[in-house]
Structures are given as structure tokens and as C-alpha cells.
Amino acid sequence: MSVKAKKHLGQHFLTDESIAKNIADALTENGYGNILEIGPGMGVLTKYLLQKKPKVTVFEIDTESVTYLKEVFPVEQIQVNTSKGKFEIIEGDFLKSNLKQIFNQQQVAIIGNFPYNISSQIVFKAIENRDLVPEFAGMFQKEVALRIAEKEGSKVYGILSVLTQAFFDVEYLFTVPPTVFNPPPKVDSGVIRFIRKKDYSLPVDEKLFFRVVKTAFNQRRKMLRSSLKSFNLSDSLKEDPIFAKRPEQLSVLEFISLTKKLSENDF
């Protein structure tokens, strides 16, 4: 039995064993007893995760893949432990899941060969659950992976870059060509790793920080005094040099400083 890749689910099955092992090895296994894989397909990455100490839980929305993972995968993987205490399959949509409930507030690393069409949403969910997620590694469309890892001053630096790097240290690990997938995508892929910062709380209001970052980048070519007009900037605040900059010029720390200035302004 094999699973047919479904276009509407954005499935591109990885066929290269060495790359699958390299992605699995991106996890450090420090500080958690659970690994959550999103979209395992036929388990090419899963089998390398099962060789690690933490329990492996997989989230799969494709019923054909779920059947394969329940019936064929354990038989094929005789050399690894696929018992219920070590390996669990959850059929459903990761984006609609309650991670705190599933993992009973325990720490869990997230990993996967992510469908391109929902990869940004997966990152936002990891950020939302950062108190549970000390580590995150996975494969994205290369352009998205580079954007997440990029620093200020770049044209591709944006909302995802700032919001991820506010809470995680991000590293771009390696590039993966289309030829190692079935079917091959039209673009290169990139593997990145996030490791949660020791202090992952913000010294400013979190909702305001998110709002400032998103509002600023919604008009990324404009100076901040124009793009942040909706915050009713006072005349004295407009004179602050930071408002003469464009959002891509601001580091994460500067966005935190900007949020603090705005919180002190009567908007």
C-alpha cells in the first residue's frame, strides 16, 4: 500500500532518507518528552523521530495516510518501537487542535515537512503556544524559511520574521531541492529550527506588540509616522527619529521599544 499525494492538501512526499534523517536530527531533545510531527504522510521522517527518546505524536488530516500509518507503517518499522506508549496518531486538523489539552501542559517539540499552503499558520500557532513549545524544526518553501530567519534591513524581513524572533532564536539549516519529493514542488525548500529564548515574555503588552508589527508591515514602504497613523501619534512623538524609519529597518528590540513609546502615547 502507498498513499497518493493530494494536491488540495499541499502534499509533497519526501523520498530522500538522508534528508529525512537530517531534519529529524535538527531536534536537540533538550527540555521536552514529546515530539509532535505535523503531516507525516507515509512516515519517512517519523521513523527517524521514533529512534529518539521522546514520545512521538503525529497529526494527520489525510484519512488515507492515517490508514497507512495505523496498518502498514508499524509492520514495516519492526526495528523501531511503534507501541502506543511511544507512538500516537491523531487524525485531524493541527490548526484547530488544543495543544495544552492534548499534551496536558507538557513541553512538546514541533516538527514536520509542512504543507506550503498552511506553513505560516503553523508558525503562528507555535508562537501562540510558545509556553509549551521549546523547540520547532521543519521544512518550508525556501522563500518562507529565509523570510522567517532574516534580520532587519532586508526586503524579505517582515511580520513572520519579527514575531518569530521575538520569542525564538531562529536558524536556517539547509536547502532541499524539488527532486527529492513525489510529486516534486516547483520551488526549493528550506529547513529551519527555532529554539525558544530563555526569557520569552515581552516587556510590553503582547497584543499591542502584534498589532504594531502587523500595522507597520501592512504598508512596509511607508515611514512609520505614516503607516502607524491609526495610533493617533502626538506631534512630539512624530518627531522621534524612529518614526522616520521604515518597518524593515527596525530590529525586534526596536519594535519592542516602539510599542513601549506607543503605549505611553494617548492613542
Disulfide bonds with the S-S distance in Angstrom:
none
